[in-house]
Amino acid sequence: MTAKRAAVSWLLPLLFLIGCGRKTCEPLHIIVSGDTAGWITPCGCTANQSGGLERRASLLNTLGAKDRILYLDVGGSAAGKSEYQQVKLKSILLGNKLMDLELHNVGAPETQLDPDTLFQIGQETSTRWLSANLQIKSDRETGKPPINTHRVVLRNGIRILVTGVVDPALIKNPMWTARDASSSVLDVLKSAKADIKLVLAYMDEPNLRALAESLPEVDFIIGGPTGQLLSPSKVGPVEIMSATNKGKFLAAMELEKTGKNWKTKKRGAIEVTSTLPRNPAQSKNLDAYLNALEARDFSADETGLVNNASASVQNQSDYRIAGTLACVSCHQQDDTLWHASKHSHAWQTLVDKRSHVDPSCQQCHTTGYGMSGGFEQVAKSTQLVNVGCESCHGPSQSHALNPKTKTTFLSREQCVRCHDHENSPEFDFAKYWGKISHGKKAGF
């Protein structure tokens, strides 16, 4: 069965509902997203890309009445701490609000932000942050929790206790600290009663399993950055699974209560496939995000996307982007071939989708993004749009001044910076090189 057919069949109304006539007969859907990593929408560089809030919302809408859905997030919506990445995080959280997100566990990416900033973003987006083990460094001695440690949610006659933790080893911001995850959850269990106990755990798979081994008292533990999708499995009595990979897969549980008893009808991962329609409310949210980016026009050094480790090298006068026009006089034949390639109008593909205002897209559709003399921002860098010569050959100011000086990059090694598995899953150097072959030999 294809992923598309599997997703559709999972979402079909259950036959046992027909003629039931009792509310307690209806299923409760617990849906958990996570590890969105800033992907408010797929980049669109290749066909059939999964994920995105527009499709996530459409998927949730297929599950029925909102009072029979509990939507949670395990953490990892943020992609970084820069002002640009904060704008993106706010937009993702506003999108989640439109989907009636109940609680958002604080994952390690969110702790890149200082506490005051994270709390302010939460207020602006009506996000209920959750963590049983996270603490602000200054409150460590008092033990004062900075956010909700748990919440008991009533859905469809079932009381669900939701708490969350983050792996302490993943906290890098000195303004945050985290207690042991297992003991933090046990403290919550002492003070709260519920039919179902669910833990959102921003941890990798080994730590997720270790947590489950230490907490036989809980029913479900849903993980975040496990890398590969973690299918439902049991560690003792505890059911574990994950929601991961840029929000492409949601962890889903379908529960039924009859009388005082409840049972799991179905559980597993649902792919947010490209076949799902785009939700209009989420499309408006995405438009608002792009409007904010267009108005702000972030420069490359404001985005958090540029590696500044090599700044001292880039500031050298001979390590500088010269611009594609500087190459034409000596490389006319190569320039003609470049103009016939997709590299020469890579920027227009962004303009057509209006994604040219997003720095995440600009990185691969401009020349020398964030480098000395390279693309800075839309308003200042109109001559450096498209994938020019130096995208592959490197900053070539010194080569333009003295052709005997070699260009700085081995070009064939640069392809995978943008033609990675996410954006170009079928990339093969030998196959792709034939489309742009020039110079003395392949890989020049």
C-alpha positions in Angstrom: 0.0 0.0 0.0 1.4 3.4 -0.9 2.0 6.1 1.7 -0.8 8.2 0.1 -3.3 5.3 0.3 -2.2 4.4 3.8 -2.7 8.0 5.0 -6.1 8.2 3.4 -7.3 4.9 4.9 -6.1 5.9 8.4 -8.3 8.9 8.2 -11.5 7.3 7.0 -14.4 7.4 9.4 -14.6 4.3 11.4 -17.6 2.0 10.6 -18.3 1.3 14.3 -19.4 4.9 14.7 -22.5 4.3 12.5 -25.6 4.1 14.6 -23.6 4.3 17.9 -25.6 7.4 19.2 -23.3 7.8 22.2 -20.6 10.4 22.5 -18.4 8.1 24.5 -18.4 5.8 21.5 -16.6 8.4 19.3 -12.8 8.2 19.0 -10.4 10.7 20.5 -7.5 11.6 18.3 -4.2 12.7 19.9 -2.0 14.2 17.3 1.6 15.3 18.1 3.9 17.3 15.8 7.5 18.0 16.4 11.0 18.8 15.1 9.5 21.3 12.6 12.9 23.1 12.6 11.6 26.3 11.1 10.0 24.6 8.1 6.8 26.6 7.9 6.5 25.3 4.4 8.5 22.9 2.2 11.1 24.7 0.1 9.5 23.4 -3.1 12.8 22.8 -4.9 11.6 19.3 -5.8 8.2 17.6 -6.3 6.3 15.7 -3.7 7.9 17.3 -0.7 6.0 16.5 2.5 5.3 18.8 5.5 4.3 22.4 5.9 1.6 24.0 8.1 -0.9 24.4 5.2 -1.1 20.6 4.7 -0.8 19.8 8.4 -3.9 21.9 9.1 -5.8 20.1 6.3 -4.8 16.7 7.7 -6.1 17.7 11.2 -9.4 18.9 9.6 -10.0 15.5 8.2 -10.2 14.0 11.7 -13.6 15.5 12.6 -14.8 17.8 15.4 -12.2 19.8 17.2 -13.5 18.6 20.6 -12.4 15.1 19.7 -8.8 16.2 18.8 -6.0 16.9 21.2 -3.1 18.5 19.2 0.3 18.8 20.9 3.9 19.6 19.9 6.9 17.8 21.3 9.2 20.8 20.6 11.8 21.9 18.0 9.7 24.4 16.1 12.6 27.0 16.3 15.5 27.0 13.8 17.7 29.3 15.7 17.8 32.5 17.7 18.4 35.3 15.2 15.8 38.0 14.6 14.9 36.4 11.3 14.5 33.0 12.9 12.3 34.5 15.6 10.0 35.9 12.9 9.8 32.4 11.5 9.1 30.9 14.9 6.3 33.3 15.6 4.7 32.5 12.3 4.9 28.8 13.0 3.4 29.3 16.4 0.6 31.5 15.0 -0.1 28.7 12.5 -0.3 26.2 15.4 -2.7 28.5 17.2 -5.0 28.3 14.1 -4.9 24.5 14.5 -5.8 24.8 18.2 -2.5 23.6 19.6 -3.1 22.8 23.3 0.5 22.6 24.5 4.0 23.1 23.1 6.9 21.3 24.9 10.1 23.3 25.0 12.7 21.6 23.0 16.4 22.3 22.8 16.0 24.6 19.8 13.7 26.8 21.8 16.3 27.1 24.5 18.6 28.8 22.1 16.4 31.9 22.9 16.8 33.6 26.2 13.9 33.0 28.6 12.4 36.5 28.4 12.4 36.3 24.6 10.8 32.8 24.5 8.1 33.9 27.0 7.4 37.1 25.0 7.0 35.1 21.8 4.7 32.7 23.7 2.5 35.7 24.8 2.4 37.1 21.3 1.3 33.8 19.8 -0.9 32.5 22.7 1.4 29.5 23.0 1.3 27.4 26.2 4.9 26.4 26.8 5.3 23.1 28.7 8.3 21.6 30.6 8.6 19.6 33.8 12.4 19.7 34.0 13.5 23.0 32.4 14.5 25.9 34.7 15.9 29.4 34.4 19.4 29.4 35.7 18.7 32.2 38.2 15.7 30.3 39.6 17.7 27.0 40.0 18.1 27.4 43.8 14.5 28.2 44.4 13.3 25.5 42.2 10.7 27.9 40.7 9.4 26.4 37.4 9.4 29.0 34.6 6.5 27.5 32.7 3.7 24.9 33.2 5.1 21.5 34.3 1.9 19.7 33.1 -1.7 20.1 32.2 -4.7 17.7 32.6 -6.9 18.0 29.5 -10.4 16.6 29.2 -11.4 15.4 25.8 -14.3 13.1 24.9 -14.7 12.0 28.5 -11.0 11.0 28.9 -8.7 12.9 31.2 -5.2 13.2 29.7 -2.2 14.3 31.7 0.3 15.9 29.5 3.8 16.8 30.7 7.1 17.4 28.8 10.8 17.2 29.2 14.0 18.0 27.3 17.3 16.2 27.3 19.5 18.2 29.7 22.6 17.4 27.6 21.1 19.4 24.7 20.8 22.7 26.6 23.6 25.0 25.4 22.3 28.4 26.5 23.7 29.2 30.0 20.5 31.0 30.9 18.7 27.7 31.0 19.3 24.5 33.0 17.4 21.3 33.2 16.8 18.7 35.9 16.8 14.9 35.4 13.9 14.1 33.1 12.7 10.9 34.8 12.5 12.4 38.4 10.8 15.5 37.0 8.0 13.4 35.5 7.7 11.4 38.7 7.2 14.6 40.6 4.4 15.6 38.2 2.7 12.2 38.6 2.6 12.6 42.4 0.4 15.7 42.1 -1.9 15.0 39.2 -4.5 12.3 38.4 -5.7 11.2 35.0 -6.9 8.4 32.8 -3.9 8.6 30.5 -0.4 9.9 31.2 1.5 11.2 28.2 5.0 12.6 28.1 6.4 14.8 25.3 10.2 14.2 25.3 12.6 16.1 23.2 15.3 13.4 23.1 17.0 11.1 20.7 15.9 7.4 20.4 18.4 5.9 23.0 17.4 8.4 25.7 13.8 8.1 24.8 13.9 4.4 25.4 15.9 4.9 28.6 13.2 7.3 29.8 10.5 4.8 29.0 12.3 2.1 31.0 12.4 4.4 34.0 8.8 5.4 33.8 6.5 2.4 33.7 3.8 4.6 35.3 3.1 6.5 32.0 1.1 5.3 29.0 2.8 7.2 26.1 6.1 8.9 25.5 6.4 10.8 22.2 9.8 11.8 21.1 11.2 14.5 18.9 14.6 14.6 17.1 15.0 10.9 16.6 16.4 11.5 13.1 14.6 8.6 11.5 10.9 8.1 12.1 10.3 5.9 15.2 7.4 3.6 14.6 5.2 2.7 17.6 6.8 0.1 19.9 6.6 -0.8 23.6 9.2 -0.5 26.3 7.6 -2.6 29.0 4.1 -1.2 29.3 5.0 2.2 27.8 4.1 3.0 24.2 6.8 5.1 22.4 6.9 6.8 19.0 8.2 10.0 17.5 7.2 13.0 15.5 10.2 14.2 13.5 12.0 15.2 10.3 10.9 18.9 9.7 7.3 18.2 10.6 6.8 15.7 7.8 5.4 13.1 10.1 2.9 13.4 12.9 2.5 10.9 15.8 -1.1 9.8 16.0 -3.1 7.8 18.5 -6.8 7.0 18.3 -8.5 6.2 21.6 -11.9 5.0 22.5 -13.7 5.1 25.8 -16.7 3.0 26.8 -17.9 3.4 30.3 -14.9 3.9 32.5 -12.5 2.1 30.3 -10.4 3.3 27.4 -8.3 1.5 24.8 -6.1 2.4 21.9 -7.8 1.7 18.6 -4.9 2.8 16.3 -1.5 4.4 16.6 1.2 5.3 14.3 2.7 7.9 12.1 0.8 10.0 9.5 2.8 11.6 6.7 1.9 15.2 5.9 1.9 14.4 2.2 2.1 16.7 -0.8 -1.3 15.4 -1.9 -3.1 17.1 1.0 -4.7 20.4 0.0 -3.4 23.8 1.3 -5.5 25.1 4.1 -6.7 28.7 3.3 -6.1 30.1 6.9 -2.6 28.7 6.9 -2.0 30.2 3.4 -2.9 33.6 4.8 -0.5 33.0 7.7 2.2 32.2 5.3 1.5 35.3 3.2 1.8 37.4 6.4 5.1 35.8 7.1 6.4 36.6 3.6 5.0 40.2 4.0 7.1 40.6 7.2 10.2 39.3 5.5 9.7 41.6 2.5 9.3 44.6 4.8 12.3 43.8 6.9 14.7 42.6 4.1 17.1 40.9 6.4 20.8 41.1 5.5 22.7 37.8 5.5 24.6 38.6 8.7 21.3 39.2 10.5 19.8 35.8 9.7 21.9 33.3 11.7 22.4 31.4 8.5 26.0 32.5 7.8 28.9 30.7 9.4 31.1 33.5 10.8 33.9 31.1 11.8 35.7 32.0 8.6 35.1 35.7 8.9 38.8 36.5 9.3 39.5 34.7 6.0 36.6 36.3 4.2 37.8 39.8 5.2 41.1 39.3 3.4 41.1 41.6 0.3 41.8 38.7 -2.1 39.0 36.5 -0.7 36.2 38.4 -2.1 33.3 37.8 -4.5 34.0 39.6 -7.8 30.7 39.0 -9.5 29.8 37.0 -12.6 30.4 39.9 -14.9 34.1 39.9 -13.9 34.4 36.4 -15.5 32.8 37.1 -18.9 35.8 38.7 -20.7 38.0 35.6 -20.3 35.3 33.0 -20.2 32.8 34.0 -22.9 32.0 30.4 -24.0 31.4 29.3 -20.4 29.2 32.4 -19.9 27.1 31.5 -22.9 26.6 28.0 -21.5 25.8 29.4 -18.1 23.0 31.6 -19.5 21.5 28.5 -21.1 21.4 26.7 -17.7 18.9 26.8 -14.8 21.6 28.4 -12.7 21.3 31.6 -14.6 17.6 32.1 -13.7 17.6 30.4 -10.3 16.4 33.7 -8.7 13.4 33.9 -10.9 12.1 30.5 -9.7 12.0 32.1 -6.2 10.3 35.3 -7.5 7.6 33.2 -9.1 6.7 31.7 -5.8 7.4 34.9 -3.8 10.0 33.0 -1.7 12.8 35.3 -2.9 12.2 37.3 0.3 13.1 34.4 2.5 16.8 34.2 3.5 16.6 30.4 3.8 15.9 30.3 0.0 18.3 33.1 -0.9 21.2 31.0 0.3 21.1 28.7 -2.7 19.7 31.0 -5.3 22.3 33.8 -5.1 26.0 34.2 -5.5 28.3 34.4 -2.4 25.5 34.6 0.1 26.9 36.3 3.2 30.5 36.3 1.9 32.7 39.3 1.4 31.4 41.1 -1.7 28.6 38.6 -2.0 24.9 38.7 -1.7 23.7 40.7 1.3 20.0 41.5 0.9 17.5 42.1 -1.8 17.7 45.9 -1.8 21.5 45.9 -2.1 22.5 42.9 -4.2 20.5 42.9 -7.4 23.7 42.0 -9.4 24.4 39.0 -7.3 21.1 37.0 -7.7 21.2 33.7 -9.5 23.8 30.9 -9.1 26.8 32.6 -10.6 30.3 31.4 -11.3 31.6 31.9 -7.8 28.8 29.8 -6.3 30.9 26.9 -7.5 34.3 28.3 -7.9 34.5 30.4 -4.8 35.4 34.1 -4.2 37.5 35.0 -7.2 38.6 38.6 -6.8 42.2 37.5 -6.8 41.7 35.3 -9.9 40.0 38.1 -11.8 43.0 40.4 -11.0 45.5 37.7 -11.9 44.3 34.7 -13.9 47.3 32.7 -12.8 45.9 32.6 -9.3 43.6 29.7 -9.0 40.0 30.0 -7.9 39.4 29.2 -4.2 36.9 26.2 -4.3 37.0 22.8 -6.0 33.7 23.2 -7.7 32.5 19.7 -7.7 32.6 19.7 -3.9 30.2 22.7 -3.7 27.2 21.1 -5.5 25.9 19.3 -2.5 25.7 22.5 -0.4 22.4 23.1 -2.2 21.8 19.8 -4.1 21.4 17.9 -0.8 19.0 15.0 -0.2 16.2 17.4 1.0 16.2 19.7 -2.0 17.6 17.5 -4.7 17.0 13.8 -3.8 18.0 12.5 -7.2 21.2 14.5 -7.5 24.0 12.6 -9.1 27.2 14.5 -10.0 27.9 12.7 -13.3 24.3 13.2 -14.5 24.0 16.8 -13.4 27.5 17.8 -14.6 26.5 17.0 -18.2 23.9 19.9 -18.0 26.6 22.5 -17.2 29.8 20.9 -18.4 32.4 23.6 -19.1 36.1 24.3 -18.5 38.9 21.9 -19.2 37.5 18.9 -17.3 34.7 17.8 -15.0 35.0 19.1 -11.5 37.1 22.1 -12.7 
